[in-house]
Amino acid sequence: SNIKEDDIKMKTAKTFLNKLYGGDMKSLVLNFAKNEELNNKEIEELRDILNDISKK
């Protein structure tokens, strides 16, 4: 089911984040951004998502 798949993805992502970045999401995003792995559209989309989250 979709919910189970989403749960598995989230658990895997958290494990990855914890192992490689000590659980620090900011470091993960900055690492990708500094290495030009994110294009301008992706950066703008992330900015929009973060703005939406901060409004809650």
CHARMM-style PDB file with segment names, atoms N, HN, CA, C and O in Angstrom:
ATOM      1  N   SER     1       0.836  -1.192   0.000  1.00  0.00      PROA
ATOM      2  CA  SER     1       0.000   0.000   0.000  1.00  0.00      PROA
ATOM      3  C   SER     1       0.873   1.246   0.000  1.00  0.00      PROA
ATOM      4  O   SER     1       2.057   1.187   0.332  1.00  0.00      PROA
ATOM      5  N   ASN     2       0.293   2.342  -0.365  1.00  0.00      PROA
ATOM      6  HN  ASN     2      -0.669   2.390  -0.635  1.00  0.00      PROA
ATOM      7  CA  ASN     2       1.015   3.602  -0.468  1.00  0.00      PROA
ATOM      8  C   ASN     2       1.518   4.099   0.880  1.00  0.00      PROA
ATOM      9  O   ASN     2       2.633   4.612   0.979  1.00  0.00      PROA
ATOM     10  N   ILE     3       0.701   3.949   1.915  1.00  0.00      PROA
ATOM     11  HN  ILE     3      -0.204   3.532   1.834  1.00  0.00      PROA
ATOM     12  CA  ILE     3       1.092   4.415   3.245  1.00  0.00      PROA
ATOM     13  C   ILE     3       2.307   3.644   3.743  1.00  0.00      PROA
ATOM     14  O   ILE     3       3.238   4.234   4.291  1.00  0.00      PROA
ATOM     15  N   LYS     4       2.301   2.343   3.558  1.00  0.00      PROA
ATOM     16  HN  LYS     4       1.545   1.863   3.113  1.00  0.00      PROA
ATOM     17  CA  LYS     4       3.429   1.522   3.993  1.00  0.00      PROA
ATOM     18  C   LYS     4       4.693   1.918   3.231  1.00  0.00      PROA
ATOM     19  O   LYS     4       5.767   2.024   3.823  1.00  0.00      PROA
ATOM     20  N   GLU     5       4.570   2.134   1.934  1.00  0.00      PROA
ATOM     21  HN  GLU     5       3.698   2.048   1.453  1.00  0.00      PROA
ATOM     22  CA  GLU     5       5.718   2.534   1.125  1.00  0.00      PROA
ATOM     23  C   GLU     5       6.265   3.884   1.602  1.00  0.00      PROA
ATOM     24  O   GLU     5       7.479   4.064   1.694  1.00  0.00      PROA
ATOM     25  N   ASP     6       5.378   4.822   1.901  1.00  0.00      PROA
ATOM     26  HN  ASP     6       4.392   4.676   1.826  1.00  0.00      PROA
ATOM     27  CA  ASP     6       5.811   6.126   2.412  1.00  0.00      PROA
ATOM     28  C   ASP     6       6.527   5.985   3.749  1.00  0.00      PROA
ATOM     29  O   ASP     6       7.528   6.658   3.994  1.00  0.00      PROA
ATOM     30  N   ASP     7       6.016   5.112   4.616  1.00  0.00      PROA
ATOM     31  HN  ASP     7       5.203   4.565   4.417  1.00  0.00      PROA
ATOM     32  CA  ASP     7       6.658   4.870   5.912  1.00  0.00      PROA
ATOM     33  C   ASP     7       8.063   4.309   5.730  1.00  0.00      PROA
ATOM     34  O   ASP     7       8.995   4.714   6.426  1.00  0.00      PROA
ATOM     35  N   ILE     8       8.211   3.382   4.800  1.00  0.00      PROA
ATOM     36  HN  ILE     8       7.454   3.053   4.235  1.00  0.00      PROA
ATOM     37  CA  ILE     8       9.518   2.778   4.527  1.00  0.00      PROA
ATOM     38  C   ILE     8      10.477   3.830   3.987  1.00  0.00      PROA
ATOM     39  O   ILE     8      11.634   3.888   4.402  1.00  0.00      PROA
ATOM     40  N   LYS     9      10.005   4.657   3.070  1.00  0.00      PROA
ATOM     41  HN  LYS     9       9.064   4.610   2.733  1.00  0.00      PROA
ATOM     42  CA  LYS     9      10.848   5.718   2.512  1.00  0.00      PROA
ATOM     43  C   LYS     9      11.296   6.687   3.599  1.00  0.00      PROA
ATOM     44  O   LYS     9      12.461   7.082   3.637  1.00  0.00      PROA
ATOM     45  N   MET    10      10.382   7.070   4.480  1.00  0.00      PROA
ATOM     46  HN  MET    10       9.435   6.749   4.449  1.00  0.00      PROA
ATOM     47  CA  MET    10      10.715   8.018   5.544  1.00  0.00      PROA
ATOM     48  C   MET    10      11.731   7.411   6.504  1.00  0.00      PROA
ATOM     49  O   MET    10      12.684   8.081   6.899  1.00  0.00      PROA
ATOM     50  N   LYS    11      11.538   6.158   6.879  1.00  0.00      PROA
ATOM     51  HN  LYS    11      10.764   5.614   6.558  1.00  0.00      PROA
ATOM     52  CA  LYS    11      12.473   5.495   7.794  1.00  0.00      PROA
ATOM     53  C   LYS    11      13.857   5.385   7.152  1.00  0.00      PROA
ATOM     54  O   LYS    11      14.869   5.609   7.817  1.00  0.00      PROA
ATOM     55  N   THR    12      13.906   5.042   5.872  1.00  0.00      PROA
ATOM     56  HN  THR    12      13.085   4.859   5.331  1.00  0.00      PROA
ATOM     57  CA  THR    12      15.171   4.935   5.156  1.00  0.00      PROA
ATOM     58  C   THR    12      15.860   6.290   5.070  1.00  0.00      PROA
ATOM     59  O   THR    12      17.070   6.391   5.271  1.00  0.00      PROA
ATOM     60  N   ALA    13      15.090   7.327   4.774  1.00  0.00      PROA
ATOM     61  HN  ALA    13      14.107   7.245   4.611  1.00  0.00      PROA
ATOM     62  CA  ALA    13      15.654   8.679   4.676  1.00  0.00      PROA
ATOM     63  C   ALA    13      16.207   9.139   6.018  1.00  0.00      PROA
ATOM     64  O   ALA    13      17.279   9.740   6.073  1.00  0.00      PROA
ATOM     65  N   LYS    14      15.485   8.861   7.097  1.00  0.00      PROA
ATOM     66  HN  LYS    14      14.613   8.372   7.052  1.00  0.00      PROA
ATOM     67  CA  LYS    14      15.956   9.259   8.427  1.00  0.00      PROA
ATOM     68  C   LYS    14      17.235   8.518   8.794  1.00  0.00      PROA
ATOM     69  O   LYS    14      18.141   9.104   9.386  1.00  0.00      PROA
ATOM     70  N   THR    15      17.316   7.240   8.448  1.00  0.00      PROA
ATOM     71  HN  THR    15      16.580   6.765   7.966  1.00  0.00      PROA
ATOM     72  CA  THR    15      18.525   6.461   8.713  1.00  0.00      PROA
ATOM     73  C   THR    15      19.705   7.044   7.949  1.00  0.00      PROA
ATOM     74  O   THR    15      20.789   7.216   8.506  1.00  0.00      PROA
ATOM     75  N   PHE    16      19.493   7.348   6.667  1.00  0.00      PROA
ATOM     76  HN  PHE    16      18.613   7.209   6.214  1.00  0.00      PROA
ATOM     77  CA  PHE    16      20.519   7.967   5.822  1.00  0.00      PROA
ATOM     78  C   PHE    16      20.978   9.293   6.425  1.00  0.00      PROA
ATOM     79  O   PHE    16      22.176   9.543   6.556  1.00  0.00      PROA
ATOM     80  N   LEU    17      20.018  10.134   6.787  1.00  0.00      PROA
ATOM     81  HN  LEU    17      19.045   9.931   6.680  1.00  0.00      PROA
ATOM     82  CA  LEU    17      20.323  11.444   7.357  1.00  0.00      PROA
ATOM     83  C   LEU    17      21.113  11.306   8.654  1.00  0.00      PROA
ATOM     84  O   LEU    17      22.084  12.031   8.869  1.00  0.00      PROA
ATOM     85  N   ASN    18      20.708  10.392   9.508  1.00  0.00      PROA
ATOM     86  HN  ASN    18      19.919   9.803   9.334  1.00  0.00      PROA
ATOM     87  CA  ASN    18      21.398  10.193  10.785  1.00  0.00      PROA
ATOM     88  C   ASN    18      22.811   9.666  10.598  1.00  0.00      PROA
ATOM     89  O   ASN    18      23.741  10.129  11.258  1.00  0.00      PROA
ATOM     90  N   LYS    19      22.980   8.697   9.698  1.00  0.00      PROA
ATOM     91  HN  LYS    19      22.225   8.320   9.161  1.00  0.00      PROA
ATOM     92  CA  LYS    19      24.297   8.091   9.506  1.00  0.00      PROA
ATOM     93  C   LYS    19      25.281   9.051   8.850  1.00  0.00      PROA
ATOM     94  O   LYS    19      26.438   9.127   9.262  1.00  0.00      PROA
ATOM     95  N   LEU    20      24.834   9.785   7.833  1.00  0.00      PROA
ATOM     96  HN  LEU    20      23.894   9.724   7.498  1.00  0.00      PROA
ATOM     97  CA  LEU    20      25.759  10.611   7.068  1.00  0.00      PROA
ATOM     98  C   LEU    20      25.862  12.055   7.543  1.00  0.00      PROA
ATOM     99  O   LEU    20      26.882  12.709   7.327  1.00  0.00      PROA
ATOM    100  N   TYR    21      24.820  12.550   8.183  1.00  0.00      PROA
ATOM    101  HN  TYR    21      23.992  12.019   8.359  1.00  0.00      PROA
ATOM    102  CA  TYR    21      24.806  13.966   8.559  1.00  0.00      PROA
ATOM    103  C   TYR    21      24.455  14.186  10.023  1.00  0.00      PROA
ATOM    104  O   TYR    21      24.126  15.304  10.419  1.00  0.00      PROA
ATOM    105  N   GLY    22      24.520  13.142  10.822  1.00  0.00      PROA
ATOM    106  HN  GLY    22      24.787  12.234  10.500  1.00  0.00      PROA
ATOM    107  CA  GLY    22      24.213  13.273  12.237  1.00  0.00      PROA
ATOM    108  C   GLY    22      22.815  13.801  12.498  1.00  0.00      PROA
ATOM    109  O   GLY    22      22.558  14.434  13.521  1.00  0.00      PROA
ATOM    110  N   GLY    23      21.914  13.534  11.562  1.00  0.00      PROA
ATOM    111  HN  GLY    23      22.123  13.020  10.730  1.00  0.00      PROA
ATOM    112  CA  GLY    23      20.530  13.974  11.713  1.00  0.00      PROA
ATOM    113  C   GLY    23      20.293  15.428  11.342  1.00  0.00      PROA
ATOM    114  O   GLY    23      19.194  15.947  11.537  1.00  0.00      PROA
ATOM    115  N   ASP    24      21.311  16.088  10.809  1.00  0.00      PROA
ATOM    116  HN  ASP    24      22.203  15.666  10.651  1.00  0.00      PROA
ATOM    117  CA  ASP    24      21.225  17.519  10.506  1.00  0.00      PROA
ATOM    118  C   ASP    24      20.775  17.747   9.062  1.00  0.00      PROA
ATOM    119  O   ASP    24      21.580  17.667   8.134  1.00  0.00      PROA
ATOM    120  N   MET    25      19.494  18.028   8.883  1.00  0.00      PROA
ATOM    121  HN  MET    25      18.840  18.092   9.638  1.00  0.00      PROA
ATOM    122  CA  MET    25      18.921  18.236   7.556  1.00  0.00      PROA
ATOM    123  C   MET    25      19.569  19.425   6.851  1.00  0.00      PROA
ATOM    124  O   MET    25      19.797  19.385   5.643  1.00  0.00      PROA
ATOM    125  N   LYS    26      19.860  20.469   7.600  1.00  0.00      PROA
ATOM    126  HN  LYS    26      19.674  20.500   8.582  1.00  0.00      PROA
ATOM    127  CA  LYS    26      20.476  21.659   7.009  1.00  0.00      PROA
ATOM    128  C   LYS    26      21.800  21.305   6.336  1.00  0.00      PROA
ATOM    129  O   LYS    26      22.079  21.782   5.236  1.00  0.00      PROA
ATOM    130  N   SER    27      22.608  20.483   6.975  1.00  0.00      PROA
ATOM    131  HN  SER    27      22.381  20.095   7.869  1.00  0.00      PROA
ATOM    132  CA  SER    27      23.889  20.072   6.394  1.00  0.00      PROA
ATOM    133  C   SER    27      23.691  19.290   5.104  1.00  0.00      PROA
ATOM    134  O   SER    27      24.437  19.472   4.142  1.00  0.00      PROA
ATOM    135  N   LEU    28      22.701  18.433   5.082  1.00  0.00      PROA
ATOM    136  HN  LEU    28      22.095  18.285   5.864  1.00  0.00      PROA
ATOM    137  CA  LEU    28      22.404  17.662   3.875  1.00  0.00      PROA
ATOM    138  C   LEU    28      22.049  18.586   2.721  1.00  0.00      PROA
ATOM    139  O   LEU    28      22.608  18.466   1.631  1.00  0.00      PROA
ATOM    140  N   VAL    29      21.123  19.506   2.956  1.00  0.00      PROA
ATOM    141  HN  VAL    29      20.668  19.604   3.841  1.00  0.00      PROA
ATOM    142  CA  VAL    29      20.679  20.419   1.898  1.00  0.00      PROA
ATOM    143  C   VAL    29      21.823  21.320   1.448  1.00  0.00      PROA
ATOM    144  O   VAL    29      22.016  21.532   0.250  1.00  0.00      PROA
ATOM    145  N   LEU    30      22.580  21.849   2.401  1.00  0.00      PROA
ATOM    146  HN  LEU    30      22.424  21.678   3.374  1.00  0.00      PROA
ATOM    147  CA  LEU    30      23.708  22.712   2.044  1.00  0.00      PROA
ATOM    148  C   LEU    30      24.755  21.966   1.234  1.00  0.00      PROA
ATOM    149  O   LEU    30      25.328  22.524   0.298  1.00  0.00      PROA
ATOM    150  N   ASN    31      25.009  20.721   1.579  1.00  0.00      PROA
ATOM    151  HN  ASN    31      24.544  20.267   2.339  1.00  0.00      PROA
ATOM    152  CA  ASN    31      25.984  19.926   0.844  1.00  0.00      PROA
ATOM    153  C   ASN    31      25.563  19.767  -0.614  1.00  0.00      PROA
ATOM    154  O   ASN    31      26.380  19.943  -1.518  1.00  0.00      PROA
ATOM    155  N   PHE    32      24.300  19.437  -0.846  1.00  0.00      PROA
ATOM    156  HN  PHE    32      23.637  19.294  -0.111  1.00  0.00      PROA
ATOM    157  CA  PHE    32      23.809  19.308  -2.215  1.00  0.00      PROA
ATOM    158  C   PHE    32      23.853  20.653  -2.936  1.00  0.00      PROA
ATOM    159  O   PHE    32      24.280  20.729  -4.088  1.00  0.00      PROA
ATOM    160  N   ALA    33      23.414  21.706  -2.265  1.00  0.00      PROA
ATOM    161  HN  ALA    33      23.066  21.645  -1.329  1.00  0.00      PROA
ATOM    162  CA  ALA    33      23.364  23.026  -2.890  1.00  0.00      PROA
ATOM    163  C   ALA    33      24.765  23.524  -3.246  1.00  0.00      PROA
ATOM    164  O   ALA    33      24.974  24.055  -4.337  1.00  0.00      PROA
ATOM    165  N   LYS    34      25.713  23.358  -2.345  1.00  0.00      PROA
ATOM    166  HN  LYS    34      25.543  22.927  -1.459  1.00  0.00      PROA
ATOM    167  CA  LYS    34      27.073  23.836  -2.591  1.00  0.00      PROA
ATOM    168  C   LYS    34      27.755  23.064  -3.712  1.00  0.00      PROA
ATOM    169  O   LYS    34      28.615  23.604  -4.409  1.00  0.00      PROA
ATOM    170  N   ASN    35      27.379  21.823  -3.882  1.00  0.00      PROA
ATOM    171  HN  ASN    35      26.681  21.385  -3.316  1.00  0.00      PROA
ATOM    172  CA  ASN    35      27.971  21.013  -4.942  1.00  0.00      PROA
ATOM    173  C   ASN    35      27.162  21.086  -6.230  1.00  0.00      PROA
ATOM    174  O   ASN    35      27.332  20.262  -7.129  1.00  0.00      PROA
ATOM    175  N   GLU    36      26.288  22.072  -6.311  1.00  0.00      PROA
ATOM    176  HN  GLU    36      26.150  22.741  -5.580  1.00  0.00      PROA
ATOM    177  CA  GLU    36      25.498  22.354  -7.501  1.00  0.00      PROA
ATOM    178  C   GLU    36      24.641  21.179  -7.946  1.00  0.00      PROA
ATOM    179  O   GLU    36      24.391  20.999  -9.138  1.00  0.00      PROA
ATOM    180  N   GLU    37      24.200  20.394  -6.999  1.00  0.00      PROA
ATOM    181  HN  GLU    37      24.403  20.540  -6.031  1.00  0.00      PROA
ATOM    182  CA  GLU    37      23.312  19.283  -7.313  1.00  0.00      PROA
ATOM    183  C   GLU    37      21.865  19.755  -7.446  1.00  0.00      PROA
ATOM    184  O   GLU    37      21.021  19.035  -7.978  1.00  0.00      PROA
ATOM    185  N   LEU    38      21.579  20.970  -6.959  1.00  0.00      PROA
ATOM    186  HN  LEU    38      22.265  21.555  -6.526  1.00  0.00      PROA
ATOM    187  CA  LEU    38      20.230  21.524  -7.046  1.00  0.00      PROA
ATOM    188  C   LEU    38      20.217  22.623  -8.102  1.00  0.00      PROA
ATOM    189  O   LEU    38      21.082  23.499  -8.107  1.00  0.00      PROA
ATOM    190  N   ASN    39      19.230  22.570  -8.996  1.00  0.00      PROA
ATOM    191  HN  ASN    39      18.528  21.858  -8.991  1.00  0.00      PROA
ATOM    192  CA  ASN    39      19.109  23.656  -9.958  1.00  0.00      PROA
ATOM    193  C   ASN    39      18.240  24.761  -9.365  1.00  0.00      PROA
ATOM    194  O   ASN    39      17.658  24.593  -8.294  1.00  0.00      PROA
ATOM    195  N   ASN    40      18.155  25.882 -10.061  1.00  0.00      PROA
ATOM    196  HN  ASN    40      18.627  26.018 -10.932  1.00  0.00      PROA
ATOM    197  CA  ASN    40      17.414  27.031  -9.536  1.00  0.00      PROA
ATOM    198  C   ASN    40      15.952  26.713  -9.285  1.00  0.00      PROA
ATOM    199  O   ASN    40      15.376  27.185  -8.304  1.00  0.00      PROA
ATOM    200  N   LYS    41      15.343  25.922 -10.155  1.00  0.00      PROA
ATOM    201  HN  LYS    41      15.810  25.539 -10.952  1.00  0.00      PROA
ATOM    202  CA  LYS    41      13.936  25.559  -9.976  1.00  0.00      PROA
ATOM    203  C   LYS    41      13.755  24.747  -8.693  1.00  0.00      PROA
ATOM    204  O   LYS    41      12.817  24.979  -7.931  1.00  0.00      PROA
ATOM    205  N   GLU    42      14.654  23.799  -8.461  1.00  0.00      PROA
ATOM    206  HN  GLU    42      15.416  23.610  -9.080  1.00  0.00      PROA
ATOM    207  CA  GLU    42      14.575  22.980  -7.253  1.00  0.00      PROA
ATOM    208  C   GLU    42      14.776  23.830  -6.000  1.00  0.00      PROA
ATOM    209  O   GLU    42      14.100  23.624  -4.992  1.00  0.00      PROA
ATOM    210  N   ILE    43      15.691  24.772  -6.063  1.00  0.00      PROA
ATOM    211  HN  ILE    43      16.240  24.939  -6.882  1.00  0.00      PROA
ATOM    212  CA  ILE    43      15.925  25.656  -4.923  1.00  0.00      PROA
ATOM    213  C   ILE    43      14.679  26.477  -4.636  1.00  0.00      PROA
ATOM    214  O   ILE    43      14.288  26.630  -3.478  1.00  0.00      PROA
ATOM    215  N   GLU    44      14.053  27.006  -5.677  1.00  0.00      PROA
ATOM    216  HN  GLU    44      14.370  26.881  -6.617  1.00  0.00      PROA
ATOM    217  CA  GLU    44      12.831  27.789  -5.498  1.00  0.00      PROA
ATOM    218  C   GLU    44      11.707  26.930  -4.919  1.00  0.00      PROA
ATOM    219  O   GLU    44      10.954  27.387  -4.058  1.00  0.00      PROA
ATOM    220  N   GLU    45      11.593  25.688  -5.390  1.00  0.00      PROA
ATOM    221  HN  GLU    45      12.204  25.316  -6.089  1.00  0.00      PROA
ATOM    222  CA  GLU    45      10.572  24.781  -4.860  1.00  0.00      PROA
ATOM    223  C   GLU    45      10.816  24.496  -3.378  1.00  0.00      PROA
ATOM    224  O   GLU    45       9.877  24.485  -2.582  1.00  0.00      PROA
ATOM    225  N   LEU    46      12.068  24.267  -3.015  1.00  0.00      PROA
ATOM    226  HN  LEU    46      12.830  24.275  -3.662  1.00  0.00      PROA
ATOM    227  CA  LEU    46      12.400  24.046  -1.604  1.00  0.00      PROA
ATOM    228  C   LEU    46      12.087  25.284  -0.769  1.00  0.00      PROA
ATOM    229  O   LEU    46      11.571  25.181   0.343  1.00  0.00      PROA
ATOM    230  N   ARG    47      12.403  26.440  -1.313  1.00  0.00      PROA
ATOM    231  HN  ARG    47      12.823  26.523  -2.216  1.00  0.00      PROA
ATOM    232  CA  ARG    47      12.105  27.693  -0.608  1.00  0.00      PROA
ATOM    233  C   ARG    47      10.602  27.814  -0.360  1.00  0.00      PROA
ATOM    234  O   ARG    47      10.176  28.176   0.737  1.00  0.00      PROA
ATOM    235  N   ASP    48       9.805  27.510  -1.383  1.00  0.00      PROA
ATOM    236  HN  ASP    48      10.152  27.216  -2.273  1.00  0.00      PROA
ATOM    237  CA  ASP    48       8.346  27.570  -1.237  1.00  0.00      PROA
ATOM    238  C   ASP    48       7.847  26.594  -0.173  1.00  0.00      PROA
ATOM    239  O   ASP    48       6.987  26.936   0.640  1.00  0.00      PROA
ATOM    240  N   ILE    49       8.387  25.385  -0.184  1.00  0.00      PROA
ATOM    241  HN  ILE    49       9.086  25.107  -0.843  1.00  0.00      PROA
ATOM    242  CA  ILE    49       7.987  24.374   0.804  1.00  0.00      PROA
ATOM    243  C   ILE    49       8.330  24.847   2.211  1.00  0.00      PROA
ATOM    244  O   ILE    49       7.508  24.753   3.122  1.00  0.00      PROA
ATOM    245  N   LEU    50       9.547  25.356   2.384  1.00  0.00      PROA
ATOM    246  HN  LEU    50      10.215  25.432   1.644  1.00  0.00      PROA
ATOM    247  CA  LEU    50       9.966  25.833   3.704  1.00  0.00      PROA
ATOM    248  C   LEU    50       9.128  27.022   4.157  1.00  0.00      PROA
ATOM    249  O   LEU    50       8.791  27.136   5.336  1.00  0.00      PROA
ATOM    250  N   ASN    51       8.794  27.899   3.230  1.00  0.00      PROA
ATOM    251  HN  ASN    51       9.067  27.807   2.273  1.00  0.00      PROA
ATOM    252  CA  ASN    51       7.927  29.032   3.581  1.00  0.00      PROA
ATOM    253  C   ASN    51       6.556  28.551   4.026  1.00  0.00      PROA
ATOM    254  O   ASN    51       6.000  29.066   4.997  1.00  0.00      PROA
ATOM    255  N   ASP    52       6.009  27.569   3.323  1.00  0.00      PROA
ATOM    256  HN  ASP    52       6.461  27.151   2.535  1.00  0.00      PROA
ATOM    257  CA  ASP    52       4.703  27.013   3.700  1.00  0.00      PROA
ATOM    258  C   ASP    52       4.760  26.379   5.088  1.00  0.00      PROA
ATOM    259  O   ASP    52       3.846  26.553   5.893  1.00  0.00      PROA
ATOM    260  N   ILE    53       5.830  25.650   5.362  1.00  0.00      PROA
ATOM    261  HN  ILE    53       6.573  25.508   4.708  1.00  0.00      PROA
ATOM    262  CA  ILE    53       5.982  24.993   6.662  1.00  0.00      PROA
ATOM    263  C   ILE    53       6.108  26.027   7.773  1.00  0.00      PROA
ATOM    264  O   ILE    53       5.527  25.863   8.846  1.00  0.00      PROA
ATOM    265  N   SER    54       6.859  27.081   7.521  1.00  0.00      PROA
ATOM    266  HN  SER    54       7.330  27.214   6.650  1.00  0.00      PROA
ATOM    267  CA  SER    54       7.077  28.085   8.567  1.00  0.00      PROA
ATOM    268  C   SER    54       5.819  28.883   8.881  1.00  0.00      PROA
ATOM    269  O   SER    54       5.725  29.485   9.951  1.00  0.00      PROA
ATOM    270  N   LYS    55       4.856  28.900   7.975  1.00  0.00      PROA
ATOM    271  HN  LYS    55       4.932  28.411   7.106  1.00  0.00      PROA
ATOM    272  CA  LYS    55       3.594  29.611   8.195  1.00  0.00      PROA
ATOM    273  C   LYS    55       2.636  28.834   9.081  1.00  0.00      PROA
ATOM    274  O   LYS    55       1.675  29.401   9.600  1.00  0.00      PROA
ATOM    275  N   LYS    56       2.885  27.545   9.258  1.00  0.00      PROA
ATOM    276  HN  LYS    56       3.665  27.085   8.836  1.00  0.00      PROA
ATOM    277  CA  LYS    56       1.981  26.697  10.050  1.00  0.00      PROA
ATOM    278  C   LYS    56       2.169  26.921  11.530  1.00  0.00      PROA
ATOM    279  OT1 LYS    56       1.491  26.291  12.341  1.00  0.00      PROA
TER     280      LYS     56
END
